[in-house]
C-alpha cells in the first residue's frame, strides 16, 4: 500500500495510456485497485502477473462497480504486456 501511494504519480503515468478517460475520472475503487496492482506489476516481480491481475479483478468484483472488474482486467492485461513483456510472452 505504501509503495503504491509513494509512487502514485509514476503509476498513474504508466497506467494512463491504457485508459479510455482521465485517471481522475475513474471511480475511487478502480483507481485504488489499479494503483495497487500497477505497483505490484512494477515492483513485486516475484508475484506472477496473472496472480496480480486475478487479485485485482477479485477486489473489483467485491468493491467496484457493476462491470468495474472487466475494466480493471482489460487495463491490467495491457499494462502487464508492457511492464512484464518477457513473462507475458513466455510459453506456458
C-alpha positions as MATLAB code, in Angstrom:
seq = 'XXXXXXXXXXXXXXXXXXXXXXXXXXXXXXXXXXXXXXXXXXXXXXXXXXXXXXXXXXXXXXXXXXXXXXXXXXXXXXXXXXXXXXXXXXXX';
ca = [
       0.000    0.000    0.000;
       2.746    2.431    0.951;
       4.610    1.747   -2.271;
       1.524    2.446   -4.356;
       0.887    5.704   -2.516;
       4.521    6.817   -2.622;
       4.720    6.105   -6.367;
       1.187    7.187   -7.326;
       2.223    9.788   -9.910;
       4.620    7.382  -11.650;
       1.984    4.650  -11.600;
      -0.683    6.970  -12.988;
       1.637    7.827  -15.894;
       2.228    4.122  -16.586;
      -1.486    3.284  -16.449;
      -2.872    6.340  -18.289;
      -2.132    5.148  -21.866;
      -4.445    2.179  -21.326;
      -7.436    4.171  -20.052;
     -10.366    5.433  -22.082;
     -10.678    8.517  -19.865;
      -8.613   10.556  -17.445;
      -7.315    8.681  -14.409;
      -9.171   11.029  -12.037;
     -12.483   10.244  -13.782;
     -12.323    6.593  -12.709;
     -14.192    5.551   -9.607;
     -12.081    5.773   -6.448;
     -12.252    1.988   -6.053;
     -10.989    1.229   -9.563;
      -8.287    3.902   -9.198;
      -7.055    2.355   -5.971;
      -7.095   -1.161   -7.370;
      -5.201   -0.091  -10.483;
      -2.580    1.693   -8.371;
      -2.074   -1.313   -6.097;
      -1.904   -3.798   -8.955;
       0.249   -1.460  -11.030;
       2.741   -1.225   -8.182;
       2.836   -5.000   -7.867;
       3.403   -5.381  -11.601;
       6.238   -2.860  -11.499;
       7.980   -3.731   -8.251;
       6.908   -7.143   -6.953;
       8.384   -9.274   -9.711;
       8.272  -12.465   -7.650;
       4.469  -12.358   -7.853;
       3.327  -13.757  -11.226;
       1.475  -11.191  -13.324;
      -1.560  -13.479  -13.602;
      -1.844  -13.579   -9.812;
      -1.660   -9.779   -9.613;
      -4.401   -9.407  -12.210;
      -6.593  -12.088  -10.637;
      -6.353  -10.484   -7.186;
      -7.202   -7.072   -8.638;
     -10.192   -8.455  -10.534;
     -11.492  -10.174   -7.406;
     -11.207   -6.911   -5.434;
     -13.053   -5.077   -8.203;
     -15.834   -7.686   -8.206;
     -16.383   -7.243   -4.475;
     -15.847   -3.497   -4.061;
     -16.104   -1.958   -7.521;
     -18.953   -1.010   -9.796;
     -21.062   -3.459  -11.775;
     -18.571   -4.064  -14.579;
     -15.545   -2.499  -12.930;
     -13.767   -5.855  -12.805;
     -13.881   -6.115  -16.601;
     -12.357   -2.672  -16.963;
      -9.636   -3.409  -14.392;
      -8.841   -6.697  -16.136;
      -8.501   -5.042  -19.541;
      -6.271   -2.243  -18.300;
      -4.028   -4.567  -16.299;
      -3.682   -7.022  -19.196;
      -2.284   -4.199  -21.322;
      -0.105   -2.869  -18.519;
       1.329   -6.327  -17.828;
       2.138   -6.775  -21.511;
       4.154   -3.577  -21.340;
       5.817   -3.960  -17.943;
       6.375   -7.713  -17.999;
       6.684   -8.468  -21.683;
       9.036  -11.436  -21.224;
       6.784  -13.066  -18.659;
       3.608  -12.426  -20.656;
       5.088  -13.701  -23.922;
       6.764  -16.760  -22.363;
       5.317  -20.070  -23.497;
       3.132  -21.756  -20.923;
];
